[in-house]
């Protein structure tokens, strides 16, 4: 499945605007992930944005247009997918980017 290039560009620009310097892009999860400080932070999968927001994900799952991440049949904590209808609104998009960056400070890097 191809990923939304425009969404990838929006994420790229948002990270640069916030002065984030340690950004690496990796193809993962049928899309493109943005690693910040060596830790997965945001991804584009299809036309959705995956956000690593930490424990706040539980409350986020109650919001319209947000769904959990399932891997190997099991829900993953800390991650949510946000629908294109939500993130097309600039204020909402910015909010999800900020939530992901806020958690990134506390997130652990995946073992290599």
C-alpha positions in Angstrom: 0.0 0.0 0.0 1.4 3.4 -0.9 1.4 6.2 1.6 0.2 9.7 1.3 3.2 11.8 0.1 1.4 15.1 1.0 0.9 13.9 4.5 4.6 12.9 4.7 5.5 16.4 3.6 3.3 18.0 6.1 4.9 16.0 8.9 8.4 16.7 7.6 7.6 20.4 7.5 6.0 20.4 11.0 9.1 18.7 12.5 11.5 21.2 10.8 9.3 24.2 11.9 9.6 23.0 15.5 13.4 22.9 15.2 13.8 19.2 15.4 17.2 18.3 14.0 17.6 14.5 14.7 15.1 13.2 12.2 15.4 9.9 10.3 12.9 8.6 7.8 12.4 4.8 7.6 10.0 2.7 5.5 7.9 0.7 8.0 4.4 -0.4 8.6 3.5 -0.2 4.9 4.4 3.5 5.0 7.0 6.0 6.2 8.0 6.5 9.8 9.7 9.6 11.2 12.2 8.7 13.9 13.0 11.6 16.2 16.1 11.2 18.4 16.4 7.6 17.4 12.8 6.8 18.5 9.7 6.2 16.4 7.5 9.3 16.7 5.1 9.7 13.7 4.3 7.5 10.7 2.3 7.8 7.5 0.5 4.6 6.7 -1.9 4.8 3.7 -3.7 8.1 4.3 -3.6 7.9 8.1 -1.1 9.3 10.6 0.2 7.0 13.2 1.2 8.8 16.4 3.2 7.5 19.4 1.6 9.4 22.2 2.2 7.2 25.2 -0.3 6.5 28.0 -2.6 9.2 26.6 -3.5 6.7 23.9 -6.2 5.2 26.2 -8.2 8.5 26.2 -7.4 9.1 22.6 -9.2 5.9 21.6 -12.5 7.4 22.7 -12.2 10.2 20.1 -13.9 10.0 16.8 -11.5 9.3 14.0 -8.9 7.6 16.2 -8.2 3.9 16.3 -5.6 1.7 18.1 -2.7 0.0 16.5 -2.9 -3.8 16.2 0.2 -5.8 15.6 0.2 -9.6 15.3 -3.4 -9.6 16.5 -2.6 -7.7 19.7 -3.2 -4.0 20.5 -0.1 -2.0 21.0 -0.1 0.6 23.8 1.2 4.1 23.2 0.2 4.2 19.5 -2.9 5.4 17.6 -3.9 6.0 14.0 -5.6 9.3 13.3 -7.9 9.4 10.3 -7.4 11.8 7.4 -10.7 13.6 8.2 -9.2 14.7 11.5 -5.8 15.7 10.4 -6.9 17.7 7.4 -7.7 20.4 10.0 -4.5 22.2 10.6 -5.1 22.8 14.3 -5.8 19.1 14.9 -2.8 18.0 12.8 -0.5 20.3 14.8 -2.0 18.9 18.1 -1.2 15.3 17.2 2.3 16.2 16.1 2.8 18.1 19.4 1.5 15.1 21.4 3.8 12.8 19.7 6.9 15.0 20.2 6.0 15.5 23.9 6.0 11.7 24.5 9.1 11.3 22.4 11.1 12.9 25.2 10.2 10.0 27.5 9.9 7.1 25.0 12.5 4.4 24.8 14.3 3.6 21.6 13.7 0.2 20.1 16.6 -2.2 20.6 18.6 -2.7 17.4 
